[in-house]
Amino acid sequence: MRADQVIIEPVLTEKSNIMRETDVKKYCFKVDPRANKIQIMAAVEELFSVKPVSCNVMSVKGKPRFARTKSGQRKGSTAPWKKAIITLAKGESIDVIEGV
């Protein structure tokens, strides 16, 4: 798998912004469900030219969704996805996500 296929998009939430603002930088990414920790760390190193220290990976369940429409009620859920939290060495950061 290529590096641009492993990392799908950054996860930008209030919680992930707080993790980025500490001295030990942690970044959240939505990743391919088939990717493992080694592939994710290699992709981050290749795409952003930083050295990741560690990687935590978790599978996020889809949330239930409910909608009332003209033709009746529709039940379903969002798709499940995989999230990776990458920890960088002290002093390093990813400028693309920081907006610098």
C-alpha positions in Angstrom: 0.0 0.0 0.0 1.3 3.5 -0.9 1.7 6.2 1.8 -1.1 8.3 0.3 -3.5 5.4 0.4 -2.7 4.6 4.1 -3.4 8.1 5.5 -6.9 9.2 4.3 -7.4 12.5 6.2 -6.5 14.3 9.5 -9.2 14.2 12.2 -9.7 17.8 13.4 -11.8 17.9 16.5 -11.6 19.8 19.8 -10.0 16.8 21.5 -7.4 16.4 18.7 -6.6 20.1 18.8 -5.9 19.9 22.5 -3.6 17.0 21.9 -1.7 18.9 19.3 -1.2 22.0 21.6 0.8 20.1 24.3 4.6 19.8 24.2 4.4 16.2 23.1 2.6 16.6 19.8 -0.1 14.0 19.0 -1.9 14.0 15.7 -5.1 12.1 14.7 -5.6 10.6 11.3 -8.3 8.6 9.6 -6.5 5.6 8.1 -7.2 2.7 5.8 -8.8 -0.2 7.8 -6.3 -2.7 6.4 -3.2 -0.7 7.5 -1.2 -1.7 10.6 0.9 0.4 13.0 4.2 -0.1 11.1 2.6 1.0 7.7 1.0 4.0 9.3 4.2 5.2 11.0 6.1 4.7 7.7 3.4 6.7 5.8 3.5 9.6 8.2 7.3 9.7 8.0 7.2 9.7 4.2 4.4 12.2 3.7 5.3 14.8 6.4 9.1 14.3 6.8 8.8 13.8 10.6 9.9 10.9 12.9 7.0 9.4 14.7 7.8 8.0 18.2 4.7 5.8 18.7 1.3 5.0 17.1 -2.0 4.0 18.7 -4.7 2.6 16.5 -8.4 2.1 17.2 -11.4 1.0 15.2 -14.3 3.5 15.6 -17.8 2.0 15.4 -20.5 3.6 13.1 -23.0 5.8 14.9 -26.7 5.0 14.5 -28.6 7.5 12.3 -32.3 8.1 12.1 -34.2 10.3 9.7 -37.9 11.2 9.1 -38.7 11.7 5.5 -41.8 12.2 3.5 -42.0 8.5 2.6 -41.5 7.3 6.2 -38.7 6.7 8.6 -35.2 5.6 7.6 -32.8 3.9 10.0 -29.2 3.3 9.4 -25.7 4.1 10.6 -22.5 5.8 9.5 -19.7 3.7 8.3 -17.1 2.3 10.7 -13.6 3.6 10.3 -10.1 3.3 11.7 -8.3 6.1 13.7 -4.6 6.4 14.4 -3.0 8.7 17.0 0.6 9.5 16.1 3.0 10.8 18.8 6.0 12.9 17.5 9.3 13.6 19.2 9.4 16.8 21.3 10.0 19.8 19.2 8.7 18.3 15.9 5.4 19.2 14.3 3.5 18.8 11.1 3.3 22.2 9.4 0.5 21.2 7.0 -2.0 20.5 9.8 -0.8 23.3 12.0 -1.6 25.9 9.2 1.8 27.4 9.2 
